[in-house]
Amino acid sequence: MYQLIVRAKKDSDALKAMARVFYPDWNLRISTLKGARGINEVRKNLEDMVDELLYNIILVGREDAKFLVLEDEFPENVVFFMVDKKRIRNARIITLSRCFERARAIIRNSAQWQENAYVFSHKDAPFVKYSIPAYDLFLGLGEGYERMLEILLGTGYKCTLFVRGFGGTHETYCGPSLVAKIKIPDTGKVKVLSKEEAECLEIKEEDLVSSNRDIVQMHERISLNFLKHSVQDVDHIVVPWSGGRDSTTALILSLKAFGSKHVTAVYVDTGVDFPSNIEYVKKVAARLGVRVEYAYAPIKESLPEKGLPTHNNRWCTILKVNALHEKIFEIYPEGKIALVVGDRDAESRPRSMRPPIRWEGRLKILSPLKNWSTALAQLYLLFNEIPLNPLYLKGFYRLGCYICPALRSWEVKLLKIFLMDDLQALPYFKEFMRSREALEGENRG
């Protein structure tokens, strides 16, 4: 999935040492510019070396900073990153590891504004460009985001761009203009940290898709190549499918890579899922022509004994994982199984350090979306004419059960605005809302 390029052999030796310690199972391709020092020679070597089926990261030391001017001459899957040492070989391997992380982040955490659409490119001076691995970009599409921004800011901006940072802080853009910084905590009140006046632009989904077509296809090409070259030693292909954007993207990629006859999706019902989520899965499955197997995790039945899950006691997770694995091994009692998941680096530090391929018993877990942003996954569904899950359009960032402790204060407020009539008769929903109101009351105090 990744090629790291440095100038000389001694620099590549340093990268190989870094890979052995921090990325032993990543199968990184490490290449050199054969000691080239002149701009023209470097350009020519890169033209021969850049692989359109990989993310290409060129690391340069301070003495080779002049090479950075070449970045805009190369495609979107090529990023230059300067290591703050005279030469790459002078840097500690932990420093090189951090530089590798930050270079990967730039590819997914950058955006330009071109005429009437955000373009997720790190070339040509983007207005958003973050090398912070934990950051993520996502589009505020649908009535939920517009309504929440109207409540918070007094203006219902449509089709905004969010940059999710540390501690629940979100930068919010309308076009290239920053309109607000908003704090969205896990619990407690959503706060506007700062607000700016900006024009409310009309940004259309079809313009976003057409403007990002080449970029979407670039990421798709790399992910498809990764999948096709990762299944030679497996017998079956399974996609755990939650109905969320990431797992739906992973499912579409798998269908394109292997065909519907060779892919099985597994949906795990918990008894406390959003009803609209199950409807969405059935609707999209019919459109894609994919086989879906349904597993059941007895979370609803366990609630009387265990109580509502909390951040500190998410006992529900193991039940879902067990139900998924039991169903997979029921379907395929023999053979090795490729499990294609929607994990992305921007979700968490632990996920960013997982290799793109890892084994868990008979399961070979493949992560084709490692270097995708949320925005890219959103665009990929629209690009493939698959509607976004209705819960996203109501302003949700992530999906889960309607009693999930990971629902943030923003989403709990959306439950009250949009879904109270649909959910209040469902098991344990009222108890969940009372528990959240009590918790948020404590936090305000």
SEVO-9700 format. One line per field, with one value per residue (C-alpha): residue in three letters; y, z, x. Coordinates in steps of 0.2 Angstrom, whole numbers. Layout:
# SEVO-9700
r	(ALA_...)
yy	(Y_...)
zz	(Z_...)
xx	(X_...)
# end
This chain:
# SEVO-9700
r	(MET_TYR_GLN_LEU_ILE_VAL_ARG_ALA_LYS_LYS_ASP_SER_ASP_ALA_LEU_LYS_ALA_MET_ALA_ARG_VAL_PHE_TYR_PRO_ASP_TRP_ASN_LEU_ARG_ILE_SER_THR_LEU_LYS_GLY_ALA_ARG_GLY_ILE_ASN_GLU_VAL_ARG_LYS_ASN_LEU_GLU_ASP_MET_VAL_ASP_GLU_LEU_LEU_TYR_ASN_ILE_ILE_LEU_VAL_GLY_ARG_GLU_ASP_ALA_LYS_PHE_LEU_VAL_LEU_GLU_ASP_GLU_PHE_PRO_GLU_ASN_VAL_VAL_PHE_PHE_MET_VAL_ASP_LYS_LYS_ARG_ILE_ARG_ASN_ALA_ARG_ILE_ILE_THR_LEU_SER_ARG_CYS_PHE_GLU_ARG_ALA_ARG_ALA_ILE_ILE_ARG_ASN_SER_ALA_GLN_TRP_GLN_GLU_ASN_ALA_TYR_VAL_PHE_SER_HIS_LYS_ASP_ALA_PRO_PHE_VAL_LYS_TYR_SER_ILE_PRO_ALA_TYR_ASP_LEU_PHE_LEU_GLY_LEU_GLY_GLU_GLY_TYR_GLU_ARG_MET_LEU_GLU_ILE_LEU_LEU_GLY_THR_GLY_TYR_LYS_CYS_THR_LEU_PHE_VAL_ARG_GLY_PHE_GLY_GLY_THR_HIS_GLU_THR_TYR_CYS_GLY_PRO_SER_LEU_VAL_ALA_LYS_ILE_LYS_ILE_PRO_ASP_THR_GLY_LYS_VAL_LYS_VAL_LEU_SER_LYS_GLU_GLU_ALA_GLU_CYS_LEU_GLU_ILE_LYS_GLU_GLU_ASP_LEU_VAL_SER_SER_ASN_ARG_ASP_ILE_VAL_GLN_MET_HIS_GLU_ARG_ILE_SER_LEU_ASN_PHE_LEU_LYS_HIS_SER_VAL_GLN_ASP_VAL_ASP_HIS_ILE_VAL_VAL_PRO_TRP_SER_GLY_GLY_ARG_ASP_SER_THR_THR_ALA_LEU_ILE_LEU_SER_LEU_LYS_ALA_PHE_GLY_SER_LYS_HIS_VAL_THR_ALA_VAL_TYR_VAL_ASP_THR_GLY_VAL_ASP_PHE_PRO_SER_ASN_ILE_GLU_TYR_VAL_LYS_LYS_VAL_ALA_ALA_ARG_LEU_GLY_VAL_ARG_VAL_GLU_TYR_ALA_TYR_ALA_PRO_ILE_LYS_GLU_SER_LEU_PRO_GLU_LYS_GLY_LEU_PRO_THR_HIS_ASN_ASN_ARG_TRP_CYS_THR_ILE_LEU_LYS_VAL_ASN_ALA_LEU_HIS_GLU_LYS_ILE_PHE_GLU_ILE_TYR_PRO_GLU_GLY_LYS_ILE_ALA_LEU_VAL_VAL_GLY_ASP_ARG_ASP_ALA_GLU_SER_ARG_PRO_ARG_SER_MET_ARG_PRO_PRO_ILE_ARG_TRP_GLU_GLY_ARG_LEU_LYS_ILE_LEU_SER_PRO_LEU_LYS_ASN_TRP_SER_THR_ALA_LEU_ALA_GLN_LEU_TYR_LEU_LEU_PHE_ASN_GLU_ILE_PRO_LEU_ASN_PRO_LEU_TYR_LEU_LYS_GLY_PHE_TYR_ARG_LEU_GLY_CYS_TYR_ILE_CYS_PRO_ALA_LEU_ARG_SER_TRP_GLU_VAL_LYS_LEU_LEU_LYS_ILE_PHE_LEU_MET_ASP_ASP_LEU_GLN_ALA_LEU_PRO_TYR_PHE_LYS_GLU_PHE_MET_ARG_SER_ARG_GLU_ALA_LEU_GLU_GLY_GLU_ASN_ARG_GLY)
yy	(0_12_16_26_35_43_49_37_19_25_34_18_8_20_18_-1_0_10_-2_-17_-9_1_-7_-25_-32_-18_-24_-7_-4_6_14_26_40_31_46_59_77_88_93_86_69_68_72_59_45_49_48_30_25_33_18_23_8_14_29_36_46_55_59_73_80_98_97_91_103_110_94_100_111_95_90_98_90_73_65_65_49_57_68_75_77_85_77_91_84_87_70_56_44_57_55_43_29_35_52_44_34_50_58_43_45_64_62_49_61_75_65_63_79_92_102_115_126_126_137_129_113_106_96_84_88_92_100_119_127_120_130_115_105_95_83_78_59_60_73_69_78_75_84_90_84_84_93_88_98_113_113_111_125_136_132_135_149_157_152_136_133_119_106_112_105_99_96_85_89_85_84_86_102_105_118_121_129_135_135_141_152_146_150_143_132_120_109_93_83_65_72_89_104_108_124_137_142_156_162_171_179_171_169_155_146_134_119_104_86_83_96_88_71_78_89_75_61_59_59_46_35_37_31_17_11_9_0_-12_-16_-19_-31_-41_-44_-49_-64_-77_-87_-87_-97_-85_-66_-58_-40_-36_-23_-11_0_14_23_15_-3_1_8_-8_-18_-9_-11_-29_-32_-23_-32_-50_-50_-53_-72_-72_-59_-62_-47_-50_-39_-40_-36_-31_-30_-11_-5_10_3_14_6_-12_-5_4_-12_-22_-8_-6_-25_-27_-13_-20_-38_-44_-59_-54_-65_-59_-63_-59_-52_-53_-36_-32_-48_-44_-26_-31_-40_-29_-12_1_0_15_22_13_-4_-7_-25_-25_-25_-42_-49_-41_-48_-65_-65_-60_-73_-87_-82_-82_-99_-106_-101_-106_-120_-123_-113_-96_-81_-63_-51_-34_-20_-2_3_20_28_44_34_32_30_11_8_19_8_-8_-15_-15_-35_-45_-62_-68_-87_-91_-73_-62_-45_-32_-13_-6_11_15_31_37_52_51_64_52_38_49_54_36_31_46_42_25_31_23_35_39_31_42_44_53_65_69_74_59_56_38_24_11_6_19_16_17_26_32_44_61_76_82_66_65_82_76_61_74_84_71_54_55_50_35_29_33_16_5_-5_4_21_31_24_28_46_48_42_54_68_64_62_79_87_81_88_105_105)
zz	(0_3_-5_5_-6_0_-9_-4_2_20_21_16_29_42_35_35_53_57_48_57_74_71_56_55_46_34_19_16_-1_3_-13_-16_-29_-32_-24_-36_-30_-45_-47_-65_-60_-45_-56_-69_-56_-48_-65_-66_-48_-43_-43_-47_-36_-20_-9_-13_1_-2_13_12_24_26_14_0_4_-14_-20_-12_-26_-37_-27_-38_-53_-47_-45_-29_-22_-20_-5_-1_18_26_40_52_51_38_31_34_41_55_62_76_70_81_72_55_61_66_49_40_50_47_28_27_36_24_9_18_28_15_5_-9_-14_-33_-39_-30_-22_-9_-18_-7_-13_-4_-20_-24_-7_0_13_24_26_42_45_62_61_73_63_51_38_35_26_35_22_26_36_53_51_44_58_72_64_64_82_87_75_69_51_44_33_20_15_27_29_47_53_68_80_98_112_102_94_76_64_52_35_22_6_11_25_43_51_68_80_90_105_104_119_123_136_141_131_114_114_101_104_91_77_60_48_31_15_15_-1_-11_-13_-22_-20_-39_-40_-25_-34_-51_-44_-34_-47_-51_-32_-28_-42_-36_-19_-26_-38_-23_-12_-26_-30_-11_-10_-26_-20_-2_-5_-14_2_7_3_7_8_21_24_42_37_49_37_41_27_30_30_15_6_11_4_-13_-15_-11_-24_-37_-33_-32_-39_-29_-31_-20_-6_9_20_38_48_67_74_93_96_100_83_74_64_50_49_46_32_24_24_16_3_-2_-2_-15_-25_-24_-27_-12_-1_17_32_48_65_82_97_113_119_122_132_143_148_163_171_165_164_150_143_147_141_155_153_135_138_122_111_115_112_94_90_96_86_71_72_76_61_50_56_54_36_33_45_35_26_28_28_22_33_24_37_36_48_45_52_57_69_83_87_90_73_64_70_65_49_33_34_50_55_69_68_52_49_38_41_27_29_12_19_30_22_18_27_32_18_5_11_10_-8_-13_-9_-19_-33_-34_-33_-16_-4_13_28_33_50_43_34_51_58_65_63_68_69_82_94_100_117_112_125_111_105_108_115_97_93_109_104_87_94_103_88_74_82_98_90_81_96_112_112_109_123_134_124_138_151_140_138_156_160_147_154_172_166_156_171_182_169_168_187)
xx	(0_15_31_44_57_73_89_103_106_111_95_85_95_88_70_72_77_62_51_58_54_38_30_36_21_17_27_33_42_58_66_80_84_100_110_103_107_101_83_82_89_78_63_68_71_54_45_51_49_32_19_1_-5_3_4_21_30_46_56_69_82_86_100_88_74_76_67_51_47_44_28_15_22_17_0_-11_-4_13_18_35_39_54_62_70_88_102_100_87_100_103_86_81_70_55_56_56_40_32_36_29_13_12_15_1_-11_-7_-14_-31_-32_-31_-44_-44_-58_-61_-75_-90_-84_-71_-58_-48_-31_-15_-7_-7_-9_-25_-34_-34_-19_-15_-1_-9_-13_-28_-37_-51_-61_-80_-94_-109_-122_-141_-154_-146_-130_-140_-152_-138_-128_-143_-146_-128_-123_-139_-136_-140_-125_-127_-114_-101_-83_-78_-61_-61_-47_-42_-54_-70_-64_-71_-67_-82_-80_-92_-82_-65_-71_-70_-87_-84_-74_-86_-83_-92_-89_-93_-105_-110_-115_-110_-100_-96_-78_-78_-89_-85_-97_-96_-107_-119_-114_-124_-113_-121_-117_-116_-102_-93_-93_-88_-74_-66_-69_-50_-45_-59_-53_-35_-39_-50_-37_-24_-37_-43_-25_-22_-37_-33_-15_-20_-32_-21_-20_-38_-53_-68_-71_-82_-87_-94_-107_-114_-123_-111_-101_-84_-91_-102_-87_-77_-91_-92_-73_-74_-88_-78_-62_-69_-87_-103_-102_-87_-92_-103_-108_-113_-124_-125_-142_-141_-160_-157_-152_-159_-174_-169_-152_-158_-170_-155_-145_-158_-161_-143_-140_-154_-146_-128_-134_-124_-128_-131_-130_-138_-131_-139_-130_-141_-137_-156_-158_-142_-148_-158_-143_-129_-137_-134_-116_-105_-89_-80_-90_-93_-98_-109_-94_-88_-105_-106_-88_-93_-109_-100_-87_-99_-109_-93_-87_-105_-105_-87_-83_-67_-53_-45_-56_-52_-61_-62_-65_-68_-55_-46_-31_-40_-52_-39_-21_-22_-30_-17_-3_-12_-4_-15_-15_-15_-20_-32_-33_-41_-46_-35_-40_-38_-40_-41_-47_-32_-28_-45_-54_-72_-75_-68_-79_-94_-90_-86_-104_-111_-99_-106_-124_-127_-137_-129_-137_-152_-144_-130_-141_-149_-132_-124_-106_-105_-118_-122_-136_-148_-142_-123_-112_-102_-116_-109_-119_-122_-130_-140_-147_-151_-161_-172_-174_-178_-181_-190_-207_-199_-188_-197_-207_-192_-185_-173_-173_-181_-169_-154_-160_-163_-146_-138_-148_-142_-124_-124_-132_-117_-105_-113_-112)
# end
